[in-house]
Amino acid sequence: MLEENPAENTGLEVVAGEFRDEAVRFVARRLIVQLAEGAAGEEVAGEEGVAARVSAALAALPEGTTVVRGPSATGRLVVLLPEVGSAADTVLANVGVAETTSAIEYVEPDVVDRAQIVPNDPRFAQQWGPTAVGAEAAWDLETGAGNVLIGIIDSGISMSADVLDHDDLRDAARTTLGTDFVDGGTPRDLNGHGTHVAGIATAAGNNATGIAGMNWGSPVYICRTLDASGNGGSADFADAVEEITDYAVARGLKAVINYSGGGPANNTKQQACQYASDRGMLVIAAAGNDNGGPVIWPAAYSTSIPGVVAVGSTDPGDVISSFSNIGPEVTVVAPGRNILSTLPTYSVSPTLPLNYGSLSGTSMATPLVTGLAALMWSRHPGHTNAKIKQCLQDSAVKLGAAAFDNSWGHGRVAARAALTCGDLIIPVTRIGPCRSRIVLCEPSTLTICRTFLQVNCPSRLPILCQTTRLGTGCVSGLRCPSVVDGCQSSLGCRSELCDPNIPVRPPVDPVLHEIVGRLEELERRMSGESSASQGDWFYVDDDGEVHEV
């Protein structure tokens, strides 16, 4: 783990105890209190009702309890208990308080998550992760659009005097600095983990500097929940998830939220993930580094919450990293061993270099998948979070004979295949005397007319007109009423066999008309390429964009 820098940040006071029959670490004297919906003060609306519920909850806790934060929009309070007895016993003794008042739904310790890295090997001279997943081929199609937000919940980002200061991460127009839940102020990284994660997902590419992240263009939102030692409370994680989700919803964006941390299960983390998922967002979380132990939370919610993806780690050669946790909750795996990325421009640990360095862990695999998911949503803005998750799974490279394995989930992510998941593929071919290389499906029985587009078999295109007007002597194999009739029309067919005086009903679908125009331009360009032959391909994506392969 990265070491604490006590001169700048003393971090959270962490204690150990037993919660739900499991040994856990949690923030000393801090409790998470979930207010019951409409219990105390249910006759009073608005702020007075909320205040009444808070007062009723505090009345059930020891005298001297103070509110640290909240209540949130979802009714969550974070409170600090008075210093009575041991720090651990003080917390655990009050966990059952929910049973004593109708104002509280549940009370639980603020369990501590850890940044999911392992001690790093010597620095690599190059990034092998993007190459392993085929990122260069994916960047030919997409490098990141403004319709999707990348949220980074971690130890912050490299900053000096409250200003972004890393050459690969300094785009202030692209980056929104969210809440620092550890110290307040701006989310300055005092650990190194957050800057490293941010670089893997979002470092500027093609800028002749440093490294290239998976996503070069999508906006980024930074929240700090992990302190200088890599510890972070579950309440802070939940508040950060809700903050990023609400920001995205208010601006009509999709959000891919990266969390390269985790720890024990609790209601707070589960409800935060559900909150994001219900609003159409994705939470990409690290599976954990317990050398094959069970998947940690929140990643382990991947099997019960549609918008959660659990990421394991691979070594070069598509070998599962020895440290990577396993289980049925693993969604996909990605490169996580010796990953070169950005580090703070200032010293946060004597073991870390400045600016760039290599680290290992599921923490490093997770932001690669986050950046990829953001590229997928950039290309297919109409996809749901469930569709993006499904495409990640379906396009992944299987690392064994089975379709799924507890160690590698659905496979190692494949960047270009993930981006093209959902594209409409169309073969380009030549058909006999008809001077056309563009068909939507087979077989074709259009034999004489020189036509641009042939759709005489089941097609995804709609029928746009009620009648087909074929000129004298024009033989067509079209089987259904269509504007694609082999005669002069908006599709550009010019046949001497067709009567130009016979009017043709124009398309009624403007989207299809635009697609056809693009195809016609491609057809004209290809007609002059003597090297074009049967077997060439292009495709039209869900948004009507034409792409050559």
C-alpha positions as CSV (number, residue, x, y, z in Angstrom):
1,M,0.0,0.0,0.0
2,L,1.1,3.6,-0.5
3,E,2.4,5.0,2.8
4,E,0.7,7.7,4.9
5,N,2.2,11.2,4.9
6,P,1.4,12.4,8.4
7,A,2.9,15.8,7.9
8,E,0.1,16.7,5.6
9,N,-2.8,14.5,6.6
10,T,-3.2,12.4,9.7
11,G,-6.0,10.4,8.0
12,L,-8.9,8.6,9.6
13,E,-8.8,7.0,13.0
14,V,-9.5,3.4,12.2
15,V,-10.4,0.7,14.8
16,A,-11.3,-3.0,14.5
17,G,-14.2,-4.9,15.8
18,E,-16.8,-7.5,14.9
19,F,-19.9,-6.6,12.9
20,R,-22.4,-9.2,11.5
21,D,-20.1,-12.0,12.7
22,E,-17.2,-10.6,10.6
23,A,-14.0,-8.9,11.7
24,V,-14.1,-5.4,10.1
25,R,-12.3,-2.1,10.4
26,F,-14.3,1.1,10.8
27,V,-14.0,4.8,11.5
28,A,-13.7,5.4,15.2
29,R,-16.8,6.8,16.9
30,R,-18.6,7.3,13.6
31,L,-22.0,5.9,12.9
32,I,-24.2,5.9,9.8
33,V,-27.8,6.5,10.6
34,Q,-30.4,5.9,8.0
35,L,-33.6,7.8,8.8
36,A,-36.9,6.0,8.4
37,E,-39.1,7.3,5.7
38,G,-42.0,9.3,7.2
39,A,-41.6,8.0,10.8
40,A,-41.0,10.8,13.3
41,G,-42.6,14.0,12.1
42,E,-44.7,12.3,9.5
43,E,-47.4,14.9,10.0
44,V,-45.0,17.7,9.2
45,A,-43.8,18.3,5.7
46,G,-40.6,19.9,4.3
47,E,-37.6,21.0,6.3
48,E,-39.5,20.9,9.6
49,G,-40.4,17.3,9.0
50,V,-36.8,16.4,8.3
51,A,-35.6,18.3,11.4
52,A,-38.1,16.4,13.5
53,R,-36.8,13.1,12.1
54,V,-33.2,14.0,12.8
55,S,-34.1,15.1,16.4
56,A,-35.9,11.9,17.1
57,A,-32.9,9.9,15.8
58,L,-30.4,11.8,17.9
59,A,-32.6,11.4,21.0
60,A,-32.0,7.6,20.7
61,L,-28.2,8.0,20.6
62,P,-25.9,8.9,23.5
63,E,-25.9,12.5,24.8
64,G,-23.2,14.5,23.1
65,T,-23.6,12.8,19.7
66,T,-23.0,15.4,16.9
67,V,-24.0,15.4,13.2
68,V,-20.9,15.2,10.9
69,R,-22.9,15.4,7.7
70,G,-26.4,15.1,6.4
71,P,-29.1,14.3,6.2
72,S,-28.5,13.5,2.5
73,A,-31.3,13.5,-0.1
74,T,-31.8,9.8,0.7
75,G,-32.0,10.3,4.5
76,R,-28.5,9.3,5.5
77,L,-26.9,10.9,8.6
78,V,-23.2,10.6,9.6
79,V,-22.8,11.2,13.3
80,L,-19.9,11.3,15.7
81,L,-20.4,9.6,19.1
82,P,-19.0,11.2,22.3
83,E,-15.7,9.8,23.7
84,V,-16.9,7.3,26.2
85,G,-15.1,4.0,26.6
86,S,-13.1,2.4,23.9
87,A,-13.6,3.8,20.3
88,A,-14.6,0.4,19.0
89,D,-17.0,-0.5,21.8
90,T,-18.7,2.9,21.6
91,V,-19.7,2.3,18.0
92,L,-20.7,-1.3,18.3
93,A,-22.8,-0.7,21.4
94,N,-25.0,1.7,19.5
95,V,-25.6,-0.4,16.4
96,G,-28.8,-1.9,17.7
97,V,-30.3,1.5,18.5
98,A,-32.6,1.3,15.4
99,E,-34.8,-1.1,17.3
100,T,-35.6,1.5,19.9
101,T,-37.1,4.2,17.7
102,S,-39.3,4.4,14.7
103,A,-37.3,7.3,13.4
104,I,-34.4,5.1,12.3
105,E,-34.4,2.5,9.6
106,Y,-30.9,1.1,10.5
107,V,-27.6,2.1,12.2
108,E,-24.3,0.6,11.1
109,P,-20.5,1.3,11.6
110,D,-18.8,3.4,8.9
111,V,-16.8,0.4,7.6
112,V,-13.4,1.3,6.0
113,D,-12.6,0.6,2.4
114,R,-9.0,0.3,1.2
115,A,-7.4,1.3,-2.1
116,Q,-6.9,-1.9,-4.1
117,I,-3.2,-2.0,-5.1
118,V,-0.3,-4.2,-4.2
119,P,3.4,-3.4,-3.9
120,N,4.7,-2.4,-7.3
121,D,7.3,-4.1,-9.4
122,P,10.1,-2.1,-11.1
123,R,8.8,0.6,-13.5
124,F,7.8,-0.5,-16.9
125,A,9.1,1.5,-19.9
126,Q,5.8,1.3,-21.7
127,Q,2.1,0.8,-21.2
128,W,1.2,-2.8,-22.0
129,G,-2.4,-2.7,-20.8
130,P,-4.0,-0.7,-23.7
131,T,-2.1,-2.8,-26.2
132,A,-3.4,-6.0,-24.6
133,V,-7.0,-5.0,-25.0
134,G,-6.6,-3.6,-28.5
135,A,-7.1,0.1,-27.5
136,E,-5.4,1.5,-30.6
137,A,-8.1,-0.1,-32.9
138,A,-10.8,1.2,-30.6
139,W,-9.3,4.8,-30.7
140,D,-9.8,4.7,-34.5
141,L,-13.5,4.7,-33.8
142,E,-13.8,6.8,-30.6
143,T,-11.6,8.7,-28.1
144,G,-14.3,10.1,-25.8
145,A,-17.4,12.3,-26.2
146,G,-19.1,14.8,-24.0
147,N,-22.3,12.9,-23.5
148,V,-20.8,10.6,-20.8
149,L,-19.2,11.6,-17.5
150,I,-16.3,9.7,-15.9
151,G,-16.5,9.9,-12.1
152,I,-13.4,9.1,-10.1
153,I,-14.0,8.3,-6.4
154,D,-10.5,7.9,-4.9
155,S,-7.7,9.7,-3.0
156,G,-8.0,12.8,-5.3
157,I,-5.9,14.1,-8.1
158,S,-2.5,15.9,-8.4
159,M,-2.9,19.6,-7.5
160,S,-0.7,22.5,-6.4
161,A,-2.3,25.6,-5.0
162,D,-5.7,24.2,-5.7
163,V,-4.9,24.0,-9.5
164,L,-4.5,20.8,-11.6
165,D,-0.8,20.5,-12.2
166,H,-0.1,17.3,-14.1
167,D,0.7,17.6,-17.8
168,D,-1.6,14.6,-18.6
169,L,-4.4,15.7,-16.2
170,R,-4.4,19.5,-16.2
171,D,-7.4,20.2,-18.5
172,A,-9.5,22.3,-16.2
173,A,-12.2,22.7,-18.9
174,R,-12.6,18.9,-18.9
175,T,-12.3,18.3,-15.1
176,T,-14.8,19.1,-12.4
177,L,-13.4,19.1,-8.9
178,G,-16.0,17.7,-6.6
179,T,-16.1,17.3,-2.8
180,D,-13.1,16.3,-0.7
181,F,-14.9,14.2,2.0
182,V,-11.7,13.7,3.9
183,D,-10.4,17.2,4.7
184,G,-12.7,19.5,2.8
185,G,-11.5,22.0,0.2
186,T,-10.3,20.7,-3.2
187,P,-9.6,17.0,-3.7
188,R,-5.8,17.1,-3.6
189,D,-4.2,13.7,-3.8
190,L,-2.0,12.9,-0.7
191,N,-1.6,9.2,-1.5
192,G,-0.9,8.8,-5.2
193,H,-3.5,6.2,-5.8
194,G,-6.2,8.5,-7.1
195,T,-3.9,10.3,-9.6
196,H,-2.7,6.9,-10.9
197,V,-6.3,5.7,-11.4
198,A,-7.3,8.9,-13.1
199,G,-4.4,8.6,-15.5
200,I,-5.4,5.0,-16.6
201,A,-8.9,6.1,-17.3
202,T,-8.6,9.7,-18.5
203,A,-5.0,10.8,-19.3
204,A,-4.9,13.0,-22.4
205,G,-3.8,11.0,-25.4
206,N,-2.1,12.1,-28.6
207,N,-0.6,15.1,-26.8
208,A,3.1,14.2,-27.1
209,T,3.3,13.9,-23.3
210,G,3.5,11.0,-20.9
211,I,0.9,8.3,-21.3
212,A,-2.5,7.8,-23.0
213,G,-5.5,7.0,-20.9
214,M,-8.4,4.8,-22.2
215,N,-10.6,7.9,-22.7
216,W,-9.1,11.2,-23.9
217,G,-12.1,13.4,-24.3
218,S,-15.1,12.7,-22.0
219,P,-15.6,15.1,-19.0
220,V,-14.2,14.0,-15.6
221,Y,-15.6,14.5,-12.1
222,I,-13.2,14.0,-9.1
223,C,-14.3,13.2,-5.5
224,R,-11.9,12.4,-2.7
225,T,-12.9,9.7,-0.1
226,L,-9.6,7.9,0.6
227,D,-7.1,9.5,2.9
228,A,-3.3,9.6,2.8
229,S,-3.1,6.0,4.0
230,G,-5.7,4.8,1.4
231,N,-8.5,4.4,4.0
232,G,-12.1,5.7,3.3
233,G,-15.4,5.4,5.0
234,S,-18.4,3.9,3.3
235,A,-20.5,6.9,4.1
236,D,-18.1,9.1,2.1
237,F,-18.3,6.6,-0.8
238,A,-22.1,6.7,-0.8
239,D,-22.2,10.5,-0.7
240,A,-19.7,10.7,-3.6
241,V,-21.7,8.3,-5.7
242,E,-24.9,10.3,-5.1
243,E,-23.0,13.6,-5.8
244,I,-21.7,12.4,-9.2
245,T,-25.0,10.7,-10.1
246,D,-27.0,13.8,-9.3
247,Y,-24.5,16.0,-11.3
248,A,-24.9,13.7,-14.4
249,V,-28.7,13.6,-14.1
250,A,-29.0,17.3,-13.9
251,R,-27.0,17.7,-17.1
252,G,-28.5,14.8,-19.1
253,L,-25.3,12.8,-19.0
254,K,-24.5,9.2,-18.5
255,A,-22.0,8.5,-15.7
256,V,-19.4,5.8,-15.4
257,I,-18.2,5.9,-11.8
258,N,-14.8,4.3,-11.0
259,Y,-14.1,3.0,-7.5
260,S,-10.8,1.3,-7.1
261,G,-11.4,0.5,-3.5
262,G,-13.6,-1.7,-1.4
263,G,-14.1,-3.6,1.8
264,P,-16.9,-5.3,3.8
265,A,-20.5,-5.2,2.8
266,N,-23.0,-2.8,4.4
267,N,-26.4,-1.3,3.6
268,T,-24.9,2.1,2.8
269,K,-22.7,1.0,-0.1
270,Q,-25.5,-1.2,-1.5
271,Q,-28.0,1.6,-1.5
272,A,-25.5,4.0,-3.1
273,C,-24.9,1.5,-5.9
274,Q,-28.6,1.0,-6.3
275,Y,-29.2,4.7,-6.4
276,A,-26.7,5.1,-9.3
277,S,-28.0,2.0,-11.1
278,D,-31.7,3.1,-10.8
279,R,-30.8,6.4,-12.5
280,G,-29.1,4.7,-15.4
281,M,-25.4,5.0,-14.3
282,L,-22.6,2.4,-14.0
283,V,-20.4,1.8,-11.0
284,I,-17.1,0.0,-12.0
285,A,-15.5,-1.4,-8.9
286,A,-12.3,-3.4,-8.0
287,A,-12.7,-7.1,-7.2
288,G,-10.0,-6.8,-4.5
289,N,-6.4,-8.0,-3.9
290,D,-6.7,-10.8,-1.4
291,N,-4.8,-13.4,-3.4
292,G,-7.8,-15.3,-4.7
293,G,-10.1,-14.4,-1.8
294,P,-13.8,-13.5,-2.3
295,V,-14.8,-10.4,-4.2
296,I,-15.1,-7.3,-2.0
297,W,-17.9,-4.8,-1.8
298,P,-19.2,-2.8,-3.6
299,A,-17.9,-4.9,-6.5
300,A,-19.7,-8.0,-5.2
301,Y,-23.0,-6.3,-5.8
302,S,-22.5,-6.9,-9.5
303,T,-24.7,-10.0,-9.5
304,S,-27.6,-8.2,-7.8
305,I,-27.5,-4.7,-9.1
306,P,-27.6,-4.2,-12.9
307,G,-25.4,-1.1,-12.9
308,V,-22.4,-2.6,-11.0
309,V,-19.4,-4.1,-12.8
310,A,-16.7,-6.1,-10.8
311,V,-13.2,-6.1,-12.4
312,G,-10.4,-8.5,-11.8
313,S,-6.8,-8.3,-12.9
314,T,-4.6,-10.0,-15.5
315,D,-0.9,-10.2,-16.1
316,P,0.8,-10.1,-19.5
317,G,-0.3,-13.1,-21.6
318,D,-3.9,-13.1,-20.3
319,V,-2.9,-14.8,-17.1
320,I,-5.0,-14.0,-14.0
321,S,-3.0,-12.0,-11.5
322,S,-2.1,-14.0,-8.4
323,F,-3.5,-11.2,-6.1
324,S,-6.8,-10.9,-7.9
325,N,-9.9,-12.0,-6.0
326,I,-12.3,-14.5,-7.6
327,G,-15.9,-15.5,-7.4
328,P,-19.2,-15.5,-9.3
329,E,-19.4,-11.8,-8.9
330,V,-16.4,-11.1,-11.3
331,T,-17.8,-9.5,-14.4
332,V,-14.7,-9.0,-16.5
333,V,-10.9,-8.8,-16.1
334,A,-8.3,-6.3,-17.5
335,P,-4.6,-5.7,-17.3
336,G,-3.6,-4.8,-13.7
337,R,0.0,-5.9,-13.1
338,N,2.8,-3.3,-13.4
339,I,0.6,-0.6,-15.0
340,L,2.4,2.6,-15.9
341,S,0.3,5.7,-15.2
342,T,0.4,9.2,-13.7
343,L,1.5,10.1,-10.2
344,P,1.5,13.4,-8.3
345,T,4.0,16.0,-9.2
346,Y,5.0,16.3,-5.5
347,S,6.1,13.7,-3.0
348,V,3.5,11.7,-1.2
349,S,5.7,8.7,-0.4
350,P,9.4,8.0,-0.4
351,T,8.7,4.8,-2.4
352,L,6.9,6.5,-5.3
353,P,8.5,8.5,-8.1
354,L,7.1,11.8,-9.3
355,N,4.9,12.3,-12.3
356,Y,4.8,8.7,-13.6
357,G,5.2,5.2,-12.2
358,S,4.0,1.6,-12.3
359,L,1.6,0.1,-9.7
360,S,-0.3,-3.2,-9.6
361,G,-3.7,-4.2,-8.4
362,T,-7.3,-4.6,-9.4
363,S,-7.3,-0.8,-8.7
364,M,-5.3,-0.5,-12.0
365,A,-7.6,-2.9,-14.0
366,T,-10.7,-1.1,-12.9
367,P,-10.1,2.4,-14.5
368,L,-9.2,0.8,-17.8
369,V,-12.6,-0.8,-17.9
370,T,-14.1,2.5,-16.8
371,G,-12.5,4.4,-19.6
372,L,-13.6,1.7,-22.1
373,A,-17.2,1.8,-20.9
374,A,-17.2,5.6,-21.3
375,L,-15.9,5.1,-24.9
376,M,-18.8,2.7,-25.5
377,W,-21.3,5.1,-24.2
378,S,-19.7,7.9,-26.3
379,R,-20.3,5.8,-29.4
380,H,-23.7,4.5,-28.4
381,P,-25.4,7.1,-26.3
382,G,-28.7,5.3,-26.6
383,H,-27.5,2.2,-24.8
384,T,-28.7,1.6,-21.2
385,N,-26.3,0.8,-18.4
386,A,-27.4,-2.8,-18.6
387,K,-26.6,-2.8,-22.3
388,I,-23.1,-1.4,-21.8
389,K,-22.5,-4.1,-19.1
390,Q,-23.9,-6.8,-21.4
391,C,-21.7,-5.6,-24.3
392,L,-18.6,-5.7,-22.0
393,Q,-19.4,-9.3,-21.2
394,D,-20.4,-10.5,-24.6
395,S,-17.3,-8.9,-26.4
396,A,-14.8,-10.1,-23.8
397,V,-12.1,-12.6,-24.8
398,K,-12.7,-16.0,-23.0
399,L,-9.6,-17.1,-21.1
400,G,-10.7,-20.8,-21.1
401,A,-13.0,-23.3,-22.6
402,A,-16.0,-22.2,-20.5
403,A,-18.3,-19.2,-21.2
404,F,-17.7,-18.0,-17.6
405,D,-15.2,-18.7,-14.9
406,N,-15.0,-17.4,-11.3
407,S,-11.4,-16.2,-11.9
408,W,-11.9,-14.3,-15.1
409,G,-15.7,-13.8,-15.2
410,H,-16.9,-13.3,-18.8
411,G,-13.4,-12.7,-20.1
412,R,-10.7,-10.1,-20.6
413,V,-12.1,-6.9,-22.1
414,A,-11.6,-6.3,-25.9
415,A,-11.8,-2.6,-26.7
416,R,-12.8,-2.5,-30.4
417,A,-15.3,-5.4,-30.1
418,A,-16.9,-3.7,-27.1
419,L,-17.2,-0.4,-29.0
420,T,-18.8,-2.0,-32.0
421,C,-21.3,-4.1,-29.9
422,G,-24.7,-3.0,-31.2
423,D,-23.5,-1.8,-34.6
424,L,-25.5,-2.8,-37.7
425,I,-23.1,-4.8,-40.0
426,I,-23.7,-4.6,-43.7
427,P,-21.7,-6.6,-46.3
428,V,-20.3,-4.8,-49.4
429,T,-20.6,-7.0,-52.5
430,R,-21.1,-7.0,-56.3
431,I,-24.3,-8.4,-57.8
432,G,-24.3,-9.6,-61.4
433,P,-25.3,-7.0,-64.0
434,C,-26.7,-4.6,-61.3
435,R,-23.9,-2.0,-60.8
436,S,-24.2,-2.0,-57.0
437,R,-21.8,-3.2,-54.3
438,I,-24.2,-2.4,-51.4
439,V,-26.8,-4.8,-50.2
440,L,-28.5,-5.2,-46.8
441,C,-29.0,-8.9,-46.9
442,E,-29.1,-12.0,-49.1
443,P,-30.3,-13.3,-51.5
444,S,-31.0,-10.7,-54.1
445,T,-33.1,-11.2,-57.2
446,L,-32.7,-7.8,-58.6
447,T,-31.3,-8.6,-62.0
448,I,-31.5,-5.8,-64.6
449,C,-31.9,-2.4,-63.1
450,R,-28.9,-0.5,-62.0
451,T,-29.9,0.2,-58.4
452,F,-28.0,1.6,-55.4
453,L,-29.7,-0.3,-52.6
454,Q,-31.4,-3.7,-52.6
455,V,-33.7,-4.8,-49.8
456,N,-35.7,-7.7,-51.2
457,C,-35.3,-9.9,-48.1
458,P,-36.0,-9.4,-44.3
459,S,-34.5,-6.0,-43.4
460,R,-34.3,-3.7,-40.4
461,L,-35.3,-0.8,-42.6
462,P,-38.9,0.2,-42.5
463,I,-41.3,0.1,-45.5
464,L,-41.7,3.7,-46.5
465,C,-44.3,3.8,-49.3
466,Q,-47.5,2.1,-50.2
467,T,-46.8,1.2,-53.8
468,T,-43.8,0.3,-56.0
469,R,-43.6,2.1,-59.4
470,L,-41.5,0.1,-61.8
471,G,-40.9,1.4,-65.3
472,T,-41.5,-0.5,-68.6
473,G,-39.1,-3.3,-69.0
474,C,-37.5,-2.8,-65.6
475,V,-37.4,-6.2,-63.9
476,S,-37.2,-6.1,-60.1
477,G,-37.2,-8.8,-57.5
478,L,-38.5,-6.5,-54.7
479,R,-41.1,-8.4,-52.7
480,C,-42.7,-5.6,-50.8
481,P,-43.9,-2.0,-51.4
482,S,-40.9,0.2,-51.1
483,V,-39.3,3.4,-52.4
484,V,-36.4,1.2,-53.4
485,D,-37.9,0.3,-56.7
486,G,-35.1,0.4,-59.3
487,C,-36.4,3.5,-61.0
488,Q,-35.4,7.1,-60.6
489,S,-35.8,7.9,-56.9
490,S,-34.2,9.6,-54.0
491,L,-31.9,6.6,-53.7
492,G,-30.1,7.6,-56.9
493,C,-31.0,4.7,-59.3
494,R,-30.6,5.9,-62.9
495,S,-31.8,3.2,-65.2
496,E,-32.5,3.6,-69.0
497,L,-35.1,0.9,-68.6
498,C,-37.3,3.0,-66.3
499,D,-39.7,5.6,-67.3
500,P,-38.5,9.0,-65.8
501,N,-42.0,10.4,-66.2
502,I,-43.5,8.1,-63.6
503,P,-43.3,9.9,-60.2
504,V,-41.9,8.1,-57.2
505,R,-43.1,8.6,-53.7
506,P,-40.3,10.1,-51.6
507,P,-39.2,8.6,-48.3
508,V,-41.2,9.5,-45.3
509,D,-38.4,8.7,-42.8
510,P,-35.8,11.5,-42.7
511,V,-33.3,9.3,-40.7
512,L,-33.3,6.6,-43.4
513,H,-33.1,9.2,-46.1
514,E,-29.9,10.6,-44.5
515,I,-28.4,7.1,-44.2
516,V,-29.1,6.5,-47.8
517,G,-27.4,9.7,-48.8
518,R,-24.3,8.7,-46.9
519,L,-24.4,5.3,-48.5
520,E,-24.8,6.9,-52.0
521,E,-21.7,9.0,-51.4
522,L,-19.8,5.9,-50.3
523,E,-21.0,4.0,-53.5
524,R,-19.8,6.8,-55.7
525,R,-16.4,6.9,-54.1
526,M,-16.1,3.1,-54.2
527,S,-17.1,2.9,-57.9
528,G,-13.7,4.5,-58.8
529,E,-11.7,2.0,-56.8
530,S,-10.8,-0.9,-59.1
531,S,-9.2,-2.7,-56.2
532,A,-12.5,-3.0,-54.4
533,S,-13.8,-6.5,-54.5
534,Q,-16.2,-8.9,-53.0
535,G,-15.5,-9.3,-49.3
536,D,-15.0,-5.6,-48.4
537,W,-17.2,-4.5,-45.5
538,F,-18.6,-1.3,-44.0
539,Y,-21.3,-0.9,-41.3
540,V,-23.9,1.5,-40.2
541,D,-24.1,2.1,-36.4
542,D,-27.3,2.6,-34.4
543,D,-27.0,6.4,-34.9
544,G,-26.9,6.1,-38.7
545,E,-23.1,6.8,-39.0
546,V,-21.4,4.9,-41.9
547,H,-18.0,3.4,-41.1
548,E,-15.6,1.5,-43.3
549,V,-13.8,-1.6,-41.9
